[in-house]
Every structure is written in structure tokens, then in C-alpha cells.
Amino acid sequence: MDYQNTLTYLYNSVPMFQQVGGSAYKEGLENTLALDAHFGHPHRSFRSIHVAGTNGKGSCSHTLAAILQEAGYRVGLYTSPHLVDFRERIRVNGVPIPEEYVIRFVEKERGFFEPLHPSFFELTTAMAFRYFADETVDVAVIEVGLGGRLDCTNIILPDVCLITNISFDHTQFLGDTLAKIAGEKAGIIKKGIPVVIGETTPKTRPVFLQKAHEAGAPICFAEENDREDYPGLECELKGLYQAKNTRTVLTALPLLKEAGFHLDESSVRSGFAHVTELTGLMGRWQKLQDAPTLICDTGHNVGGISYIVEQLRQQPYQHLHIVIGMVNDKDIRGVLALLPKEATYYFTKASVKRALPETELKELASGAGLQGSCYPDVPAAVRAAQQKSLPEDFIFVGGSSFIVADLLANRDALNLH
């Protein structure tokens, strides 16, 4: 099989949450432990940092990886979902896993994993850990897929854990209250291993304190960290929400130093200043065009969108155009209620099965006082926004990671840089 055929096989033979949603979710760690044993417990051969949370875990993971790379470490980075290519999920020092490795892994191991019927995420986590071991990384930054307690990344024994924040997302698996969701995320807290909590609410803070107490884990709250260790720190990631992610990462750095990592000031500053170049991060308040300005962002739940709306309020423009699509298992009404009513909307859908039809989205949006037209796919919607915009206007593209993925996959055809 070539690379594309291998991916098609993977997507079709193991259920992929990105495509089908809830039916791909496997509760429990039986498959994970079977795969881990089969591959020789590869995660035991490198140090790790574990990152959970509703929003911000991708940005924090990439920033930590960038800092560690600049400090001279060989760094594995495992994140999800991918935007354009599957290989974005598994990187060493910013370089995606080679196509040949993916092909060889599937061809060689399918006889073992096919009878197991693992989920896509279970299988790719095993692939990532085996690849990091084969590549002899010094440390891997591992982003939780969903939740924490039962997530298949939760077999690692990290040096430090981070939980960025808690917001409503994936409530059908994680619970319908912030306290229940926090309980699932807090499942990554382990005996004696320090944990950084990026953001709390009166409902979530007691959950974290109790879990840390039970595990004898030192706990640090980034909100209480008002030290200015790095005055004038320049951050490449510009979204408003990045201020909290920055504070979360800065709170984790002394704990990493205590764990034996050598992180000097220049490595920290350089990591923050060059995250996208060092790690390949995309889709975080990413600018793709000037005159009119076009920005995309993967924020896709009430917590993420509320920051984006605040950021949009601060932008200078003549008129605001919003290209939006969502998937059907999110709090769609909650997101629509936050969006600015004065914008012109371009309702569309991403090329995944979970995508909400654009006509349904428009109907729900009109109930929230939002007006616009429907377009069958992301390129068509973006082209329409480009054609209707003046140079002084502002185009925002988002609502879902998959909308951003379709935009980035078609950036050449849309003349975006």
C-alpha cells in the first residue's frame, strides 16, 4: 500500500472520532494496554509531559515542545486532531512522522491489531509511542485526546501534568456539569507528580484539590502565578486566550526545572517567539491574508468562541464577514448566541460526516438574529466572502477545527499565504 491507501485503510477499518464522532469513542484501557504490551511498553523509554483540558491544550503542548527543542532536547509531540495531514499528529522536533513509517507500521502490525478492533485514536497513540521510542526522543509532550481518566494516553508516567481549563465539550462522554468534566480531566493526576491547573471555576477547583490531595500530587494554580519571570516576553501566538495559555506554561517551567530539565531564559523566549516554525502549529488566530484581513481559528465550543468574539471586538475593520460551519455534536445554539449580529455570515459545512448541513445552521442562526447565505463547502464560502469584502474589511473563518482544516487544505486555490 502507498501512503494514501494506508490512510484510507486506517480511516475505514478503525473508527475515527474526527469523522464519525461518538461511535468511535472506546471507553476503557484494555486495547491500549494490549497494544502497549505488544509494542514493548515504548513510553517507558522516554520522559513525558501530559497535557489535558477543554481549550488551550494544543497551544500549550506546542509551546512546551518549542521551548524544549530550543533548550537542545530531542522532543516528541503528539497532538490531535490533524488539520491537513495525519502526520501532523506525530512529530519529532517539529518534523512529521515519515509516510514510510506509517505505511510500514500498518503493514507489519495489522495482523495483531485487526482482531482487537481498536479505535483510530488507540492505534495512532500506539504508533506515536513506538515511533518516539524508535527515534530515541529525550522527552515527549503528549496531548490528551478526550477527557483524561480513560484516555489512552493515560498510561504514561509523566514528569509534570497540565490541565489547561474546563469548559462544556464532549458532554455525552465526560458529564453534563463542569465538576463532572473536571473529574474526568483530573484523571491524569498521578501519585506524587506535580500538576499545573491553568484556569478554575468555583465548581472545578475543589475537584482538582481533592484529586491532588488523594494522589499526594503537588498542585499549582496558574491564576495565582503573578510573577513576571520573563519581562517583555514576546509571544508568537496572538489570540486573546493565549494570555492564559502563556501563564499556564510559565507556571509549569519551574516544575520542569525541578524535574531536571535545563531550560535557560533564551530557550524559553525563543520557544514562545517561534512556536509555529519550530512545531508546525496551525489554526490558532492564524492570519492568511491582508486587505481584507483573513484570520482563521480552531476554537469550536462556547469557551473557545467567547474568546474569539472578544478578540473580534478589538479588531479595526469597516465590516465583519464570518465564514462558519459546525459539527452536529456541539452546543450549536450556545455558540450562535455569542456571535456578533452586525456581521455578514457565510454558512457552510466541512467535509466530514459529522458536519451540520449549512441550511440547518442558517436556520438556527437566524433564530439567534444572524443573517447570511449558504454555501456547499468551505472554498465556496470563503470565495464569496473575499468577493464581497472591501480591503478595509475583516474575514473570520471558523466554528470548527474541520472548517479550518478545509480552508488550509485549499489555501493555494484561494490565494492565501
C-alpha positions as CSV (number, residue, x, y, z in Angstrom):
1,M,0.0,0.0,0.0
2,D,1.1,3.6,-0.6
3,Y,0.5,6.3,2.0
4,Q,-2.9,7.4,0.7
5,N,-4.1,3.8,0.6
6,T,-2.8,3.2,4.1
7,L,-4.7,6.3,5.4
8,T,-7.8,5.1,3.7
9,Y,-7.4,1.7,5.2
10,L,-6.9,3.3,8.7
11,Y,-9.9,5.6,8.4
12,N,-12.2,2.8,7.1
13,S,-11.1,-0.1,9.3
14,V,-10.8,1.7,12.7
15,P,-13.5,4.2,13.8
16,M,-12.2,7.7,13.7
17,F,-13.7,10.3,16.1
18,Q,-12.8,13.1,13.7
19,Q,-15.0,11.6,11.1
20,V,-17.9,9.9,12.9
21,G,-17.9,11.3,16.4
22,G,-19.3,9.4,19.4
23,S,-19.4,5.9,17.8
24,A,-15.6,6.0,17.6
25,Y,-15.2,6.6,21.3
26,K,-14.0,3.5,23.2
27,E,-14.3,3.6,27.0
28,G,-11.6,1.8,29.0
29,L,-7.9,1.0,28.5
30,E,-8.0,-2.7,27.6
31,N,-7.0,-2.2,23.9
32,T,-4.4,0.4,24.9
33,L,-2.8,-1.9,27.4
34,A,-2.8,-4.8,24.9
35,L,-1.2,-2.6,22.2
36,D,1.3,-1.2,24.7
37,A,2.4,-4.7,25.8
38,H,2.7,-5.8,22.2
39,F,5.0,-2.9,21.3
40,G,7.2,-3.4,24.3
41,H,5.9,-0.5,26.5
42,P,7.6,2.1,24.4
43,H,6.5,5.1,26.5
44,R,8.8,3.8,29.3
45,S,11.9,4.7,27.2
46,F,11.3,8.5,27.2
47,R,10.3,11.2,29.6
48,S,7.0,12.9,29.1
49,I,4.7,15.8,29.9
50,H,0.9,15.2,29.9
51,V,-1.5,18.0,28.8
52,A,-5.3,17.9,29.3
53,G,-8.0,20.5,29.2
54,T,-11.0,21.6,27.2
55,N,-9.4,24.5,25.4
56,G,-5.7,25.5,25.0
57,K,-4.1,22.1,25.4
58,G,-2.8,22.2,21.8
59,S,-1.3,25.6,22.1
60,C,0.3,24.7,25.5
61,S,1.6,21.4,24.1
62,H,3.2,23.0,21.1
63,T,4.7,25.9,23.2
64,L,6.3,23.4,25.6
65,A,7.7,21.4,22.8
66,A,9.1,24.5,21.2
67,I,10.8,25.6,24.4
68,L,12.3,22.1,25.0
69,Q,13.6,22.0,21.4
70,E,15.3,25.3,21.8
71,A,16.9,24.0,25.0
72,G,18.5,21.3,22.9
73,Y,16.3,18.3,23.7
74,R,15.0,15.8,21.1
75,V,11.3,16.3,21.5
76,G,8.3,14.1,20.5
77,L,5.0,15.9,20.2
78,Y,1.7,14.0,20.0
79,T,-1.5,16.1,19.4
80,S,-4.9,15.8,17.7
81,P,-6.8,16.3,15.6
82,H,-4.8,17.0,12.5
83,L,-5.8,19.8,10.1
84,V,-4.4,18.9,6.7
85,D,-2.3,15.7,7.0
86,F,-2.5,12.8,9.5
87,R,1.3,13.1,10.0
88,E,0.8,16.4,11.9
89,R,-0.3,14.4,14.9
90,I,3.1,12.8,15.5
91,R,6.3,14.9,15.3
92,V,9.9,14.8,16.4
93,N,11.5,18.3,16.7
94,G,8.7,19.7,14.6
95,V,9.2,17.2,11.7
96,P,6.1,15.0,11.0
97,I,6.4,11.2,11.1
98,P,7.5,9.9,7.7
99,E,4.9,8.5,5.3
100,E,7.1,5.3,5.0
101,Y,6.9,4.7,8.8
102,V,3.1,4.9,8.8
103,I,2.9,2.5,5.8
104,R,5.3,0.0,7.4
105,F,3.7,0.2,10.8
106,V,0.2,-0.7,9.4
107,E,1.5,-3.4,7.0
108,K,3.6,-5.1,9.7
109,E,1.2,-4.8,12.6
110,R,-2.3,-5.2,11.1
111,G,-2.3,-8.9,11.8
112,F,-2.1,-8.1,15.5
113,F,-4.4,-5.1,15.8
114,E,-7.2,-6.1,13.4
115,P,-8.7,-8.8,15.8
116,L,-8.5,-6.2,18.6
117,H,-10.8,-3.7,16.7
118,P,-9.1,-0.7,18.3
119,S,-10.3,2.9,17.7
120,F,-8.3,5.1,15.4
121,F,-7.0,7.1,18.4
122,E,-6.0,3.9,20.3
123,L,-4.0,2.8,17.3
124,T,-2.4,6.1,16.5
125,T,-1.4,6.6,20.1
126,A,0.4,3.2,20.0
127,M,2.1,4.3,16.7
128,A,3.2,7.6,18.2
129,F,4.7,6.0,21.3
130,R,6.5,3.3,19.3
131,Y,7.8,6.0,16.9
132,F,9.1,8.2,19.7
133,A,10.9,5.2,21.2
134,D,12.4,4.3,17.8
135,E,13.5,7.9,17.4
136,T,15.1,7.9,20.9
137,V,13.4,11.2,21.9
138,D,14.5,12.7,25.2
139,V,11.0,13.8,26.1
140,A,7.6,13.7,24.6
141,V,4.8,16.2,25.1
142,I,1.6,14.2,25.0
143,E,-1.8,15.9,24.5
144,V,-4.8,14.0,25.9
145,G,-7.3,13.1,23.2
146,L,-10.6,13.3,25.1
147,G,-11.1,13.6,28.8
148,G,-8.2,12.2,30.7
149,R,-9.1,9.4,33.1
150,L,-9.9,6.8,30.4
151,D,-7.9,8.4,27.6
152,C,-5.5,6.0,26.0
153,T,-2.6,8.5,26.6
154,N,-3.1,8.0,30.3
155,I,-0.7,5.0,30.6
156,I,2.3,7.4,30.7
157,L,4.1,8.4,33.9
158,P,5.0,12.0,33.2
159,D,7.3,14.4,34.9
160,V,4.6,17.1,35.0
161,C,0.9,17.2,34.2
162,L,-1.0,20.3,32.9
163,I,-4.8,20.8,32.9
164,T,-5.5,24.0,31.0
165,N,-9.2,24.7,31.7
166,I,-12.6,23.2,31.9
167,S,-15.5,24.2,29.6
168,F,-18.5,22.3,28.2
169,D,-17.4,20.0,25.4
170,H,-18.0,16.2,24.7
171,T,-20.6,16.3,27.5
172,Q,-22.0,13.0,26.2
173,F,-18.8,11.2,27.4
174,L,-17.4,13.5,30.1
175,G,-20.5,14.6,32.0
176,D,-23.0,17.4,31.9
177,T,-21.6,19.6,34.7
178,L,-18.2,21.4,35.0
179,A,-17.5,19.4,38.1
180,K,-18.0,16.0,36.3
181,I,-15.9,17.1,33.4
182,A,-13.2,18.3,35.8
183,G,-13.3,14.9,37.4
184,E,-12.6,13.2,34.1
185,K,-9.7,15.6,33.2
186,A,-8.3,15.3,36.7
187,G,-7.9,11.6,36.0
188,I,-4.4,12.3,34.6
189,I,-3.2,13.4,38.1
190,K,-0.9,10.7,39.4
191,K,0.8,9.9,42.7
192,G,3.4,12.4,43.6
193,I,3.6,14.0,40.1
194,P,3.1,17.8,40.1
195,V,0.1,19.2,38.3
196,V,-0.5,22.7,36.9
197,I,-4.1,23.9,36.6
198,G,-4.4,26.7,34.1
199,E,-7.8,28.1,35.0
200,T,-10.5,27.2,37.5
201,T,-14.1,28.0,38.5
202,P,-15.7,27.6,41.9
203,K,-17.1,24.3,40.6
204,T,-13.9,22.8,39.3
205,R,-11.2,24.0,41.8
206,P,-12.4,21.7,44.7
207,V,-12.4,18.7,42.3
208,F,-8.7,19.4,41.4
209,L,-7.7,20.0,45.0
210,Q,-9.4,16.7,46.2
211,K,-7.8,14.6,43.4
212,A,-4.3,16.1,44.0
213,H,-4.7,15.5,47.8
214,E,-5.7,11.9,47.2
215,A,-2.8,11.3,44.9
216,G,-0.3,13.2,47.0
217,A,0.4,15.4,44.0
218,P,1.8,18.9,44.4
219,I,-0.7,21.3,42.7
220,C,-0.1,24.8,41.3
221,F,-2.8,27.1,40.1
222,A,-1.6,29.3,37.2
223,E,-4.1,32.0,38.1
224,E,-2.1,32.6,41.3
225,N,1.1,33.0,39.4
226,D,1.6,36.7,39.1
227,R,5.4,36.6,38.9
228,E,6.9,38.2,35.9
229,D,9.9,35.9,35.3
230,Y,10.3,36.9,31.7
231,P,9.6,40.7,31.3
232,G,8.6,41.7,27.8
233,L,8.1,38.1,26.7
234,E,7.3,38.1,23.0
235,C,4.6,35.5,22.1
236,E,4.0,34.5,18.5
237,L,0.5,33.1,19.2
238,K,-1.7,36.2,19.3
239,G,-5.2,35.1,20.3
240,L,-6.5,36.8,23.4
241,Y,-6.9,33.4,25.0
242,Q,-3.2,32.8,24.6
243,A,-2.5,35.0,27.7
244,K,-3.9,32.2,29.9
245,N,-2.0,29.6,28.0
246,T,1.2,31.6,28.4
247,R,0.7,31.8,32.1
248,T,0.0,28.1,32.3
249,V,3.2,27.2,30.5
250,L,5.2,29.7,32.6
251,T,3.8,28.1,35.8
252,A,5.0,24.7,34.5
253,L,8.5,25.7,33.7
254,P,9.9,25.8,37.4
255,L,8.4,22.3,37.9
256,L,10.2,21.0,34.8
257,K,13.4,22.5,36.0
258,E,12.9,20.8,39.4
259,A,12.4,17.6,37.4
260,G,15.9,18.1,35.9
261,F,15.2,19.8,32.6
262,H,17.7,22.6,31.8
263,L,15.7,25.5,30.4
264,D,17.5,28.8,30.2
265,E,15.9,32.1,29.6
266,S,16.9,32.3,25.9
267,S,15.3,28.9,25.2
268,V,12.1,30.0,26.8
269,R,11.9,33.3,25.0
270,S,12.8,31.7,21.6
271,G,10.2,28.9,22.1
272,F,7.4,31.4,22.7
273,A,8.5,33.6,19.8
274,H,8.8,30.8,17.2
275,V,6.2,28.2,18.1
276,T,4.7,27.7,14.6
277,E,8.1,27.5,12.9
278,L,9.5,25.1,15.5
279,T,6.5,22.8,15.8
280,G,4.2,23.3,12.7
281,L,1.3,24.6,14.8
282,M,-1.6,25.9,12.6
283,G,-5.0,27.4,13.1
284,R,-4.6,29.5,16.2
285,W,-5.7,33.0,15.3
286,Q,-3.7,32.4,12.1
287,K,-3.5,35.3,9.6
288,L,-3.7,34.1,5.9
289,Q,-4.5,37.4,4.0
290,D,-4.2,41.2,4.2
291,A,-6.6,43.7,2.7
292,P,-9.1,42.3,3.6
293,T,-7.6,40.7,6.7
294,L,-8.5,37.0,6.8
295,I,-8.0,35.1,10.1
296,C,-8.9,31.5,11.0
297,D,-9.1,29.9,14.4
298,T,-10.0,26.3,15.5
299,G,-12.0,27.4,18.6
300,H,-15.2,25.4,18.4
301,N,-17.0,25.4,21.7
302,V,-18.6,28.1,23.9
303,G,-15.4,28.6,25.9
304,G,-13.2,29.0,22.8
305,I,-15.7,31.1,20.8
306,S,-16.3,33.5,23.7
307,Y,-12.6,34.5,23.5
308,I,-12.8,34.8,19.7
309,V,-15.8,37.1,19.9
310,E,-13.9,39.3,22.4
311,Q,-10.9,39.4,20.1
312,L,-13.1,40.3,17.1
313,R,-14.5,43.3,19.1
314,Q,-10.9,44.6,19.3
315,Q,-10.2,44.4,15.6
316,P,-10.3,47.5,13.4
317,Y,-12.4,47.0,10.3
318,Q,-15.1,48.5,8.1
319,H,-17.3,45.4,8.1
320,L,-17.1,41.9,9.5
321,H,-17.6,38.8,7.5
322,I,-17.8,35.4,9.2
323,V,-17.5,32.1,7.4
324,I,-18.8,29.5,9.8
325,G,-19.6,25.8,10.0
326,M,-20.1,23.4,12.9
327,V,-20.3,19.7,13.7
328,N,-23.6,18.3,15.0
329,D,-22.4,17.2,18.5
330,K,-21.5,20.7,19.8
331,D,-23.6,23.2,21.7
332,I,-24.5,25.0,18.5
333,R,-27.2,27.3,20.0
334,G,-24.8,28.3,22.7
335,V,-22.1,29.3,20.2
336,L,-24.5,31.1,17.9
337,A,-25.9,33.2,20.8
338,L,-22.4,34.6,21.4
339,L,-21.7,35.7,17.8
340,P,-21.9,39.4,16.7
341,K,-25.2,40.2,15.0
342,E,-23.8,43.0,12.8
343,A,-21.6,40.6,10.8
344,T,-22.5,39.1,7.4
345,Y,-22.5,35.3,7.7
346,Y,-21.5,32.6,5.2
347,F,-22.9,29.4,6.4
348,T,-21.1,26.3,5.2
349,K,-20.1,22.7,6.2
350,A,-16.8,20.9,6.5
351,S,-16.0,17.7,4.6
352,V,-16.6,15.3,7.5
353,K,-19.6,13.1,8.2
354,R,-20.3,15.0,11.5
355,A,-20.7,18.3,9.7
356,L,-24.1,20.1,10.3
357,P,-25.7,20.9,7.0
358,E,-25.3,24.6,6.2
359,T,-29.1,25.0,5.7
360,E,-29.8,23.7,9.3
361,L,-27.0,26.0,10.6
362,K,-28.5,29.0,8.8
363,E,-32.0,28.2,10.3
364,L,-30.6,28.0,13.8
365,A,-28.5,31.2,13.2
366,S,-31.5,33.2,12.1
367,G,-33.2,32.3,15.3
368,A,-30.2,33.9,17.1
369,G,-30.5,37.1,14.9
370,L,-27.6,36.2,12.5
371,Q,-28.1,36.8,8.8
372,G,-26.3,35.4,5.8
373,S,-26.3,32.9,2.9
374,C,-25.5,29.2,2.5
375,Y,-22.5,27.7,0.6
376,P,-21.9,24.0,0.0
377,D,-18.3,23.9,1.0
378,V,-15.6,26.0,2.7
379,P,-13.8,27.2,-0.5
380,A,-17.1,28.4,-2.0
381,A,-18.0,30.3,1.2
382,V,-14.5,31.9,1.5
383,R,-14.5,32.9,-2.1
384,A,-17.9,34.6,-1.6
385,A,-16.6,36.5,1.4
386,Q,-13.5,37.6,-0.4
387,Q,-15.6,38.9,-3.4
388,K,-17.9,40.8,-1.1
389,S,-15.2,42.3,1.1
390,L,-13.6,45.7,0.8
391,P,-9.8,46.0,1.6
392,E,-10.7,47.5,5.0
393,D,-13.0,44.6,5.9
394,F,-12.2,41.6,8.1
395,I,-13.0,37.9,7.3
396,F,-13.1,35.4,10.1
397,V,-13.2,31.6,9.3
398,G,-14.0,29.1,12.0
399,G,-16.7,27.4,14.1
400,S,-14.9,24.0,13.9
401,S,-11.4,22.6,13.5
402,F,-12.7,20.9,10.3
403,I,-13.7,24.2,8.8
404,V,-10.2,25.5,9.4
405,A,-8.8,22.2,8.0
406,D,-10.7,22.6,4.8
407,L,-9.6,26.2,4.5
408,L,-5.9,25.3,5.0
409,A,-6.2,22.3,2.5
410,N,-7.4,24.8,-0.1
411,R,-5.2,27.8,0.7
412,D,-3.4,27.7,-2.7
413,A,-6.7,27.7,-4.7
414,L,-7.9,30.6,-2.5
415,N,-4.6,32.6,-3.0
416,L,-3.9,32.6,0.8
417,H,-0.4,32.6,2.2
